[in-house]
Amino acid sequence: MKNLYQKINYAFIFALIGYLPFQSLLLFYLKNGLSLGTGISFWTAHWYEPLLAIFSLINLIVILRQKNIDKLWLRLILSLLTLGIISVFFFSPSVSQGLQGFRISLFFLLAIFQVPSYEKSFDKILNFYGLMAVLIAVFGIIERFLPLNYWHSLFQATADFGWGNFLVGTTERSSSILGGPNQLGSYLLPAAFLFLYKSSDWAKIKNFFFDRQFFFYALIVMAIGFSYSRAAFLGLLAGLLVFIIYRVKKWQPALKMLLTTGVLMAIPLSILFVGGNSTATVLTHDSSQMGHNNAIINSVKEISYRFDNVSDLLLGSGLSTAGPLALKYGGIVSESWYLQIVLELGFLGILFWLGFALVILIKLKDSSFVLFLSLFAVSITALFLHTFADNPALTITLFLLIGVNFAELKLKEVK
């Protein structure tokens, strides 16, 4: 029975990683192509959520029953989830609204709970994500040669989705099959570090440019470039610098990495200027930067007001009161994951999150440097976006990979 459960759980992980990038496209098609109701469309596109919750609960019980358990990351994540549940019932404007906030802001954390896996399953799952990322990146590049709003024409729909709905000045931003350009850029970050890590020795010019892994890295970087996501650019650069600091011993390959990545990024960026956009437009994304600045200023002001209310300061105003759901229910769109957590779950919530993320990063540094770079880079993007809240294709995939990595480590310890 145990082996059967592990096989089912193992297959579910592959199915989920393969499906998640298509979720936004399927939801768009169900609502606008087939004209199904909102509820039916939503739960059809989110079919995996009940299953992920069930698997995670069973796996958590298995983890907690292990002898001599002393996992700081587990205590921190359970504390954060518990705080979230308390927020739903006691601080959010309503339980239903709070549950939606929990889904968006904390549900992805359940993906980290995995049972001990088969040997070398982590590499297989990581490579499968890499394959999915390459396909999505290639399509993100190809769609630049497709008609604007091609999804709308195909499905005879008018809702905003995909190519033609996101601009930098007069230049379209690629989103591939994901919900938007920022989602595309962030989703591809772990794949960039996967192929960077697997590439030939950068010090050997003869082999480097003909390496298959480098070719995949180039595709990923160019697709990130065509998303024109400034947060993803910063995440990629930050991760690349950390990679150089920890793993590159000589300045020649380090310089080659930076220059090659810069050239790859220059290709999509040059199209912005060919299209007639000014430097100011490229840097600010039209009025986007002003919106980000105002959101951050308003968030900081709101936090400062709460110093007169200890409860709101420590425990927040409740899940769903900041971040993406604020567009639906009203509230503060913080434009930053960290400010969102402070507003929704207070300083106690951000303390749990930062502690959890730090412990995970320390653990990953030795167990999987690719995931270490991935989580670090994504955390950088979250400074300027609601990355962990509005990109389940990335967050659930990333934490599934982290969970499988931890499970495989535990399996090796047992042996």
N, C-alpha and C positions, 0 to 999 in steps of 0.2 A: 504493500500500500504506500509506503514511504517513497519507494522508487517511482511509482506511478505518479504520485503528487509532484515529485521533482521534475519529471518529464513534462507534465502539464504546465507547471510553473515556468519551466525553461522555454517551452513553445510559446507561452503567453508573452514572455519578454521579447522574443523575436517578432511576434505578431504586432506588439505595441510599438516597437521601434520602427517597424516598417509602415505602420498605419499613421502615426502621429503627424508626419508632414502633410498628409492628405486631409486632415481633419477640417481645416478652414475651407478648402475647396469643396469637400463633400457637404458641409453645412450650407455653403452658398448655393450649391446645386439643389439641395433638398428644399430650401426656402424659396428660391427664385426660379429654378428650372422646373421643379415639380410642383411648386406652389403648395407644399405641405405646411401644416400648422407649425407655429414656433416651437411648441412643446415637443411634438413628434420629431421635428428636424433636429432639435437640440439633443435629445436623448439618443437618437439614432447615431448622430455624429460623436457623441460622448459615451458610446456603449461600454467603453473600457473602464469607466470610473467605478462602478459597483464591483467589477471583477478585481480591479487593482486594490480597492479597499479590503475585499475579502482575503486576497492573497497576502496583503500586507499585515492584516490582523493575525492570520495563522502563522506567518513567518515571525512576527514579533513575539508571539507566545513561545515559539521554538527558541528564539534568541534569549528570552528572559529565563527559560528553563535550563539554559546552559550553566554548568557549575563554574564557580569562581569568576563570575562575570564582573568585570570592572572596566566599563567602557564609558569614558567621560562624554564622548560624542553622543552616545545613546541617552544618557541622562539629560543632556542639554536639549536634544531634539524632542524628547518626551516632555520636558518642561515647557518648551515652546508650543507644542501641540496642546498641552493642557491649558496653557494661558489662552490659546486661541479658542478652545471650547468654552472656557469661562467667559471670554469676550462675547461669543455668540449669544449666550443666554443672559448675560447681565449688563453688557455695555453697548452692544449694537442696537440701532433703532428698533429692530424687530428680529425675531429668531430666523425667519425666512431670509431676510436681508443679510443677517450675520452668517448664515450658512453659505450663502453665495460668496460672501467675502472669504470664508474659510476655504471654499473650493478654489478660488482664484489665488489667494495669498499663501496658503499652507498645504494644500492637498498634495502638491508635487513631492513633498517631503516623505510621503508614505512609500514612494518608489525605492527608497534606500533600504527598506526592510526585505531582505532576501534570505532564503534558507541556504545552507552550505551547498554549493553548486558542484557540477562535475569538473574534473581537472581540465584546465585550459579552456574552460567555457568562456572566461572573460575575454580572451583574445578573439574568439570566434564572434562574440557579440559586439566587441569594439570594432572589428573589421566589417561587420555587417552594417553598423552605423556609418562607417567610413564610406562604404559603397553607396548607401542611401544619400549621403551628403554630396558625393561626386555627381550622382545623377541629378540631384536638385540644383547643384551649382551649374552644371552643363545646361540645364533647362533655363536657369536664370540668365545665362549668357545668350542662349538661342532666342529667347523671347524678345530680345531687342530687335530682331528682324521680323517679328510677327506684327500684325495690325494692332493698333491700340484697341483696348477693350475686347480682345479676341474671346475671352471667356464669356463676356456679355452676349456677343453675337452667337456663340456656340450654344448657349443655354437660353437665348432669347430673354435675357434678364437685364435689369437696369441698375441693380444695387451696386454700390461701390465695392469692387474687389479686383485685385490684380493689376496687370499692366495697363498703364494709362491713368491711374488714379492717384499716383504719388509723384510729386515733382520737386526738382531743385531748379528754381527759376522756370525755364522752358524745357528742361531736360527730364525725361521720365526716369524713375528709379525702378530697378528690378526687384521683384518680390517672389519670383518663381511660383510655386504652388502654396506658399505660406501666406499668413494673414497680412503681411506688410514688409517693407524693406528692412526695418529694424529687426524684425523677427528672422528674416533671412540671414542678415549679417551675423546676428548672435548665434543662430543655429549652426552656422558653418565654422564658428571659431574652434570648437574641439577638433573638428576634422582637419583644420589647418595645422594644429599642433601634432596631430596623429601622423600626418604625412611628412611634416617637417622632421619629426623625431625618427621616422623610418627611412628618410632619404639617405643616399650615399654620403660618405664623408665629404663635407663641404670643402675640405682642403684639397681634394683631388678634382681639379677642373676637368680632367679627361673624362671621368665617369659621371660627374655630377649632372650635367645638362641632359644626359641621355638616360637618366634614371627614371623609372616608371613612377616611383613615389614622388619625385620632384614634379613630374608632369601633373599629378593629381594635386599637389600643393599649389602649383601655378593656377590651375582651374579654380580651386577654392578661393585663393586670394583675389583673383580677378572677379569672381562672383560677389565676394564681399565688397570689392571696389564698386561694382555696378549697383549695389544696394545704396551706395552713398550714405551709409550709416556712420555718422561721425563717432558714435559711441563704440561701434564695432571696430572702427579704425584704431581707436585708442586702445581697445582691448587687445587687438592683434599686436600692436606695437609694444604694449606693456609685457605681454606674454613672450614676445620675441626677445626683448631685452633680458627678461628673467632667464630664458633658455640660454642665452649667451653667457650670462653671469655664472650660471651653475654648471653648464655642460661644455662650453667652448673654451679651450685653453689658450688658443692663439688668436692674434688679432686678424690674420688674413681671412680665415673662414668666417669670423664674426662680421668683418666688413663686407664680405661677399653676401652673407645672409641679408644684411641691411640693404645693400645696394640692389640686390635681386628683387627683394620684396618691394622696395621703393619703385623700381621700374615696372613691376607687375601692377602696382597700384596706380602708377602714372598713366597707364593706358586708359582705364575708365575715367580717371579724373580729367584727362585731356579733352574728352568728349564734352565735358561741361563747358569748357572755354570755346571749343569749336562751335557749340550751339549758341554762343553769344552771351553766356552768363558772365556777370562781372565777378571779380574776386570777392567782393563783399557778399554777393548773393550766394556764392559757393560756400563761404565760411559760415554764414548765418542761416542758410537754407530759407531765404526770404524772411518771413516773420517768425519762423520757428524758434530762433534763438531768443527773441524777445519773449515769446510765450514761455520758454523754459525758465528764463530769468525771473519773470513775474511769478511763476509757479513756485520756484524755490524761495523767493522773497516772502510770498504769502505763507508758505509752509513754516518758515523760520519765525515769522511774526506770530502765527498761531501757536507754535510751541512756546514762545516767550510768554504769551498770554496765560498759558497753562501753569506757569509757576505759582499762580495764585490758587490753583486747584490741584492738590497733591494727587488725588485719584486719577484725574485725566493725565497728569504729567507722568505718573508711574505706570498706569495701566492703559492709557489711551482712550480714545472716544469710541472704540469698537470697530471690529472688522467690517469693511464695506464703506467706511466713512471717508476714506482717502484712496488715492490710486485710481485704477481704471473704472471701478464701479461708481466713482463720484460723478462720472459723466452721465450715469443713468439715474442715480438717486439724489445727486447734489452733494456737495462737500468740496474737499480740496484735492485737485489733481496735482500731486506733489512733483511729478516728473522725475522722481528718484525713488528707487526701491527702499533705500535706507530711511528717507524722510517719511515714506508711506508707513513703514513699520513703527517709527516713533509716534506718528499721529494715531495709528490704529491700535497698537499694542503698548505704547508708552516706552519709557526708557528701560523698563524691565524686559520688554519684548526685544528691543534692539540689543540689549546686553546678552540675552539668550542666543540671538541670531549670530552676533559677532563671535561669541565664544564658540558656538557650534562650527561656524565656518572656519575659524582659526584652527580648531582641533582637527577638523577634516583635512585642511590643507597640510598640516604637519604630518598627518598620517599618510596622505597621498604622496607626499614628497619622496617617501621611501618605497611605497608600494606601487605607484603608477605615476611617473612624472608627466605623462601625457594628460592624465586627469587633473593633476596638480596645476599644470599650466591652463587647462580648460576652465576649471573653477575660478582660478585667479583672474583670467581674462574676462570671464562673464561677470565676475564681481565688479570689475572696473566699469563695464558697460552699465551696470545697475546703479552706478553713481548718477547717471544722467537719464535713465529710463526705468520703467517698471519691469525690468527684464524677467525677474523671477515670478511676476504676477501675470504677465500677458503673453507668455511664450511657452505653452505646455510642450510643444514639440521639442524645444530645447531642454527645459528644466526636468521634465519627467525622464527623457532620454539620459540626460547627464546623471541624474540621481539613481536611475536604474543601473548605469554603468558603475557608479561608485558602490552601490549595494552589492553587485556581483563581484566586484574586486575585493571588497571586505569579506564576502562569503568564501571566496577562494582562498584568501589568506587564512581564514579560520580552518578551512579544510586541511591546509598544509600544516597548521599548528597541531591539529589532532593527530595527523600521521607522524 
